[in-house]
Amino acid sequence: MRTLYADHVLERLQFLTEGSLQQRLLTCMQSAIIEGIFPRSSRLPASRELARELKVSRNTVINVYENLMAQGYVIARTGSGTWIAEALPEGCLQSPLAPQDTQTLPSKQATISRRGATLLGHATASPYQWGAFVPGAPDVAAFPHKLFSQIQARLSREPDVHRLIYSSGGGCPDLRHALAGYLRVARSVRADAEQIIITEGIHQAVDLISRVLSDQGDTAWIEEPGYWGTRNLLRINGLKIRAVPVDEQGLIADLPPRTKAPKLIFVTPSHQYPLGVHLSLERRQQLLALARRHNSLVVEDDYDSEFRFSGHPHPSLQGLEPDAPVIYMGTFSKTLYPALRIGYMVVPRNLVEPMRIAAAELYRGGHLLIQRALAEFIQAGHFSEHIRRMRLLYSQRRRFLYGLIERYLGPEFLPVVNHDAGLHLVMNLPDGCDDVAIAASALRRGVKVRALSQYYMLPQSRRGLLMGYACVDERQCQDAFGILKACLADAGIRPRNTSVFAR
């Protein structure tokens, strides 16, 4: 088998037609060294080996090597072969194969499409995904990485061809079976393994749903305020978006007269993002009735459902009625860690085959080995145990942050919605303040919060700051909160009891 050095030389030789073979070979190797294609201080193949790979005489290669050495491109090390020099000789900065005429015709710049410009114009994904107070960031250091790695390592030693090829069946069967059992018990989801499709997260699931189950110009409802990621994916796929208000009972599922019914309704009923409310039973029943009446499909993002720290857990919307018109979505990004890139959908039975085919056609699924490891992690009880540990840890951290707000800022800054759940809370701010400017000021000082107003589509928005606490220990939380308090003071925001602010 040829080395990469020989492959490159053979490719370059095709474009050189003048001079002897030795001269052309010398030119090719000089260019590769000058351009850095053959790295400095790297070892060249032995002359005999390179001659065999190039199908030329060994004397030709020896003469080329001697020329390169005489010119200072390479050095010989006794007993260890020929090596490219660390410093090239003076006057050889221009590659012999580089174009000599520097005048080139002007080229047209590639242009962004209108659809691409729309996506880029609304992009809000943050480059900051860790630290105080990034919303939605779990404590990835607390995951049992050693245990999970041991499972993966053992499975890697038992190679199975079915885990090393593309996935066209909706994902690893073992993971789908493990999820079906877990979701039935933990979330009251009505599903078997055949209804589950493994995805690479919520974004891929929303993209698949909007491509396969809607046409451009169809209407989709989203929560107001709501998750920007869903909003941008629907926008890029050509749907008309209607922002539906959320109050203390969740989404207000009301279709005014002569209003076009939505094709898709996106909702986070267990822990609404970003406000944290849960969809009441009455609203759930209204939403399902509306969907049945107008042949709409509800897309349930079961965001943060595992992390409820007090009271009874809220069962899934999908499991409320038999054959509910609901696609249920979940992910391991918050329960385990985001870089795992594994999510899942539970789809109605009549949509299983088309959605599975479309997923394979669009995304060519893979990662079957890690999916199989995750299945074992769930089946052995490690997943449930990890969730229990994280509930205790996140509950403590939430109480600590809540206490800082109450002590140093006062009750008017406490979250309007105080559901004891999730990985973030929303600190209330006075109406009319610039929460975007406050978030930017905090970021310049190393504290990462998100402005609540940025989650609204319509201008009438509440002001507040999303503050994630899951990945922040108490010392970090105290220090970062002090910085944020200073940012609020700089913006002229003080509690009514100013003596509290000065503590």
Summary of the structure (lengths in Angstrom):
residues: 503
radius of gyration: 30.0
end to end distance: 73.0
largest distance: 90.8
contacts: 1552
relative contact order: 0.11
helix: 43%
strand: 13%
